């Protein structure tokens, strides 16, 4: 059974930084795509960033240049470094893993961690 545990959320002022981590208990982690989604109250869930098994990445336009996704296959972790945070980044952030970047939503999801950007 796949288990994804997120950590690192919290309250930060606009312009600040946060680092989210996701620890995955999944076999063959190194060949799975990993990613982060977010959902704000009253809004649809949206892709933030995904990383493929070979390290290729995709980002939402709204976070390009501010967020960086990375993975450590030895530790089975995926990290989202978030810089220059804006109030509109406030949301629940969810770690997800799936077979490929294109089919990642069909995989398993974590419980989420809250990120609040406010002064």
N, C-alpha and C positions, 0 to 999 in steps of 0.2 A: 504494500500500500504506500502510495506517495504521500509524503508530508512536507509541506512548505511552511516555514516559520519566518515571518518578517520581523524586523526590529529597526529602530533608529528614527521613528517618527517623533513628532513633537511640535512645540510652538516656537516659531522663529520670526524675527522682524523682517520686513521687506528688505531685500538686498542681501540677506543672510544666506547661510548654507546649511544643508543637512545631508547626511549620508545614510541611505537605507540599505539594509542587508537582508538577504534571504538565504536561509540554510535549507538545503533540500536533502531529504532522505529518499533518494530515488536511484535505482540501479541504472547503470549506463548513463550517468549524468553527463558525461563528456559528449555524448552524441545527441543530447536533447537541446532544443531551443529553449531559451529562458527569456523572460520579459517582465515588464512592469506595466500595469494598467492603473487608471485612477477613475474615481467617480465622486463627483461633488453632489451635494443634496439638490434634487430636482433636475439633475443633468444626466445625460447618457454616459455610460462607461466609455472611456476612450483609451486607446493605446498611447503609452508614453514612450517606451523604448523596448526593443527586442534585440537579442544577440544570438546568432546562430552558433552551431557547434564549432565552426572554424573561426569564429570571432567577427563575422560580418555583423553590422548593426543597422538598425533603422530607428529613426526618431520622429516623433510628432513635430510638425513645423513649429509649434508653439514653444518647444523646449530646445530646439536645435541651438547649439552654441552655449547653452547653460547647463544642460544635464549630460552626464556621461555614464553609460552602462558598461560594466565589465564583469568578467567571470573568472573564477578560480576553480578549475576542474578538480584539482587535488583536494581542495577543501569542500567541494560541492556547494559553493556559494556564488551568488550573483549580487552585485552591488550597483546602486544608483546614486551617483554623486550629483547633488543638486545645488547649483550656485545661482546667485542673483535671483533669489526667489521672489515671486510676486504674489500679491493676494489671490490672484486667480489660479495659483497653483494649489490652493487649499482644497484638499480632497482626501478620501481614503485611498491609499495606494496598495495595490495587490500584486503579489508575485505570482507568476504563472509559468508553467513548463509544458512543453508539448513536443510532438514529433519533429516538426519543422517550424521555421519562422512563419510560413504561410498558414499552418494549421495549429498554431500554438493555442488558440482559444479552445480547442477540443481536448486539451490536456487537463492538468490539475491546477487548482487555485489555492492560495493561502488565505488566511483569515483577514488579512489586511492590517495596515498601520495608518494612523491618522497623521496628516501633515496640515498644520494650520499656520498660515503666513499672515501676521497681523501686527500692527504697532500698538 
